[in-house]
Amino acid sequence: MALPLGHAAAGYLAYEAVRPAGRHRAGWLATALLLANAPDLDYLPGLLVGHPDAWHRGVTHSLAAALAVAAAVTALAAARRLPGRLALGAALAWASHLFLDFVTQNAHPPRGIPLFWPWSARTVIAAHPLLGEIVIDASGTGAFFRSLVGPGSARVWLEQAALLVCAVAAVHAARALAAMRAVPVREVARDDG
């Protein structure tokens, strides 16, 4: 499973894709980070009943959920006269979660995500996953949390921390390059003397 760090990196990229130039919008960023991680809130009911993965990678991991979030944010933005790009950012942030889960190794059935629910219950996963997986012990709530911080999980945490750092660095480098290109070049005064 992709971790909150990896999902935060993707949420940050979604935020950067829609935010206006200039100062950061803390509320927009917080919302993008929350929405990029929100599909995994489906762990909560399972954690409460002692079966952490009972509802994980279900409806929240579908394009229908991403569209529903976009529709809700569109309605909210219209009611509050907020920029329409917020809905695009919300959809991108939610969909970024789906993308990362799609490209993450998944050893336990059902492998992948139900991307096309409710039209199809079939799960999909990348033929060649790019991200490593922490194998979750779903035998109970304590086992679930121990598997997240066990010795076998360090590599995945480091991999996804690097993903977050690289995403932020790439955005800042791209913005710096764009700013350098935007600086007008002054004509050098010639002395025709």
C-alpha positions as CSV (number, residue, x, y, z in Angstrom):
1,M,0.0,0.0,0.0
2,A,1.2,3.5,-0.7
3,L,1.8,5.4,2.6
4,P,0.5,8.8,3.7
5,L,3.9,10.3,2.7
6,G,3.5,9.1,-0.9
7,H,-0.1,10.3,-1.0
8,A,1.0,13.7,0.4
9,A,3.5,14.0,-2.4
10,A,0.8,13.4,-5.0
11,G,-1.6,15.7,-3.2
12,Y,1.1,18.5,-3.2
13,L,1.5,18.1,-6.9
14,A,-2.3,18.3,-7.4
15,Y,-2.3,21.5,-5.3
16,E,0.5,23.0,-7.3
17,A,-1.3,22.2,-10.5
18,V,-4.2,24.4,-9.7
19,R,-3.0,27.1,-7.3
20,P,-2.7,30.6,-8.6
21,A,0.8,32.1,-8.9
22,G,2.0,34.0,-5.9
23,R,1.8,33.1,-2.3
24,H,0.8,29.7,-1.1
25,R,-2.8,29.0,-0.1
26,A,-2.5,27.1,3.2
27,G,-6.2,26.1,3.1
28,W,-5.9,24.8,-0.5
29,L,-2.7,22.9,0.4
30,A,-4.3,21.3,3.5
31,T,-7.4,20.3,1.6
32,A,-5.3,18.7,-1.2
33,L,-3.2,16.7,1.3
34,L,-6.4,15.6,3.1
35,L,-8.1,14.6,-0.1
36,A,-5.0,12.7,-1.4
37,N,-5.1,10.6,1.7
38,A,-8.9,10.5,2.2
39,P,-9.6,7.2,0.3
40,D,-7.7,5.3,3.0
41,L,-10.2,6.5,5.6
42,D,-12.0,3.3,4.7
43,Y,-9.5,1.6,7.1
44,L,-11.3,3.3,10.1
45,P,-14.4,1.1,10.3
46,G,-12.3,-2.0,10.1
47,L,-9.9,-0.8,12.8
48,L,-12.9,-0.2,15.0
49,V,-14.1,-3.8,14.6
50,G,-10.7,-5.3,14.8
51,H,-10.4,-6.2,11.1
52,P,-8.4,-3.3,9.6
53,D,-8.8,-4.3,5.9
54,A,-12.5,-5.2,6.0
55,W,-13.5,-2.3,3.9
56,H,-10.2,-1.1,2.5
57,R,-9.8,-0.5,-1.2
58,G,-13.5,-0.4,-1.8
59,V,-15.8,2.3,-3.1
60,T,-13.4,5.1,-2.0
61,H,-10.8,3.7,-4.4
62,S,-12.9,4.3,-7.5
63,L,-13.2,7.0,-10.2
64,A,-16.8,7.4,-9.1
65,A,-15.6,8.5,-5.7
66,A,-13.2,11.0,-7.3
67,L,-16.1,12.4,-9.5
68,A,-18.4,12.6,-6.4
69,V,-15.7,14.6,-4.6
70,A,-15.3,16.9,-7.6
71,A,-19.1,17.4,-7.8
72,A,-19.3,18.2,-4.1
73,V,-16.4,20.7,-4.3
74,T,-17.9,22.3,-7.4
75,A,-21.2,22.9,-5.5
76,L,-19.4,24.2,-2.5
77,A,-17.2,26.5,-4.7
78,A,-20.3,27.8,-6.5
79,A,-22.2,28.5,-3.3
80,R,-19.3,30.4,-1.8
81,R,-18.1,32.0,-5.0
82,L,-14.8,30.3,-4.8
83,P,-12.6,29.6,-7.9
84,G,-13.8,26.7,-10.1
85,R,-10.2,25.4,-10.1
86,L,-10.8,24.1,-6.6
87,A,-13.0,21.3,-8.0
88,L,-10.3,20.3,-10.4
89,G,-7.7,20.3,-7.6
90,A,-10.0,18.2,-5.5
91,A,-10.5,15.6,-8.2
92,L,-6.8,15.6,-9.0
93,A,-5.9,15.1,-5.3
94,W,-8.4,12.2,-4.9
95,A,-7.4,10.6,-8.2
96,S,-3.7,10.9,-7.3
97,H,-4.4,8.4,-4.5
98,L,-6.0,6.0,-7.0
99,F,-3.0,6.3,-9.3
100,L,-0.4,5.7,-6.5
101,D,-2.4,2.6,-5.3
102,F,-2.6,1.4,-8.9
103,V,1.2,1.5,-9.2
104,T,2.0,0.1,-5.8
105,Q,2.8,-3.6,-5.3
106,N,-0.1,-5.5,-3.7
107,A,0.6,-9.0,-2.5
108,H,-2.8,-9.7,-0.8
109,P,-6.1,-10.3,-2.5
110,P,-7.9,-8.5,-3.8
111,R,-4.9,-7.2,-5.7
112,G,-5.4,-3.6,-7.0
113,I,-8.3,-1.2,-6.7
114,P,-11.9,-1.3,-8.0
115,L,-11.2,1.7,-10.3
116,F,-14.4,1.3,-12.4
117,W,-16.9,0.6,-9.5
118,P,-19.9,0.6,-9.8
119,W,-19.7,-0.4,-13.4
120,S,-17.3,-3.2,-12.6
121,A,-16.1,-4.8,-9.4
122,R,-13.0,-6.0,-11.0
123,T,-9.8,-4.7,-9.4
124,V,-6.9,-3.3,-11.5
125,I,-3.2,-3.0,-10.8
126,A,-0.2,-1.9,-12.9
127,A,1.5,-4.8,-14.7
128,H,4.8,-3.5,-13.4
129,P,4.2,-1.7,-10.0
130,L,6.6,1.2,-9.3
131,L,6.3,1.5,-5.5
132,G,7.1,-1.0,-2.8
133,E,4.5,-2.4,-0.4
134,I,4.3,-2.7,3.3
135,V,2.5,-6.0,3.8
136,I,-0.2,-5.2,6.3
137,D,-1.0,-7.7,9.0
138,A,-4.8,-7.5,9.2
139,S,-5.2,-10.0,12.0
140,G,-6.1,-7.2,14.4
141,T,-5.7,-3.5,15.2
142,G,-2.4,-3.9,17.1
143,A,-0.9,-6.1,14.4
144,F,-2.0,-3.6,11.7
145,F,-0.1,-0.7,13.4
146,R,3.0,-3.0,14.2
147,S,3.2,-3.9,10.5
148,L,3.3,-0.2,9.6
149,V,6.4,0.4,11.7
150,G,8.1,-3.0,11.6
151,P,11.6,-3.6,10.4
152,G,10.4,-4.6,6.9
153,S,8.6,-1.3,6.4
154,A,11.6,1.1,6.7
155,R,12.6,0.8,3.0
156,V,9.1,1.7,1.9
157,W,8.8,4.7,4.3
158,L,12.2,6.0,3.0
159,E,11.2,5.4,-0.6
160,Q,8.0,7.4,-0.1
161,A,9.7,10.1,1.9
162,A,12.1,10.5,-1.0
163,L,9.1,10.7,-3.3
164,L,7.7,13.6,-1.3
165,V,11.0,15.5,-1.2
166,C,11.5,15.0,-4.9
167,A,8.0,16.2,-5.7
168,V,8.5,19.4,-3.7
169,A,12.0,20.0,-5.1
170,A,10.8,19.5,-8.7
171,V,8.0,22.0,-8.2
172,H,10.3,24.6,-6.7
173,A,12.9,24.0,-9.4
174,A,10.2,24.4,-12.1
175,R,8.8,27.6,-10.6
176,A,12.4,29.0,-10.3
177,L,13.1,28.3,-13.9
178,A,9.8,29.8,-15.0
179,A,10.6,32.9,-12.9
180,M,14.0,33.2,-14.5
181,R,12.4,33.1,-18.0
182,A,9.9,35.7,-17.1
183,V,12.5,38.3,-16.1
184,P,12.7,40.7,-19.0
185,V,16.1,41.0,-20.5
186,R,17.2,44.6,-20.7
187,E,18.6,45.9,-23.9
188,V,22.2,46.8,-23.6
189,A,22.5,50.5,-24.6
190,R,24.9,50.8,-27.5
191,D,27.1,53.8,-28.0
192,D,26.9,54.7,-31.7
193,G,29.3,57.5,-30.9
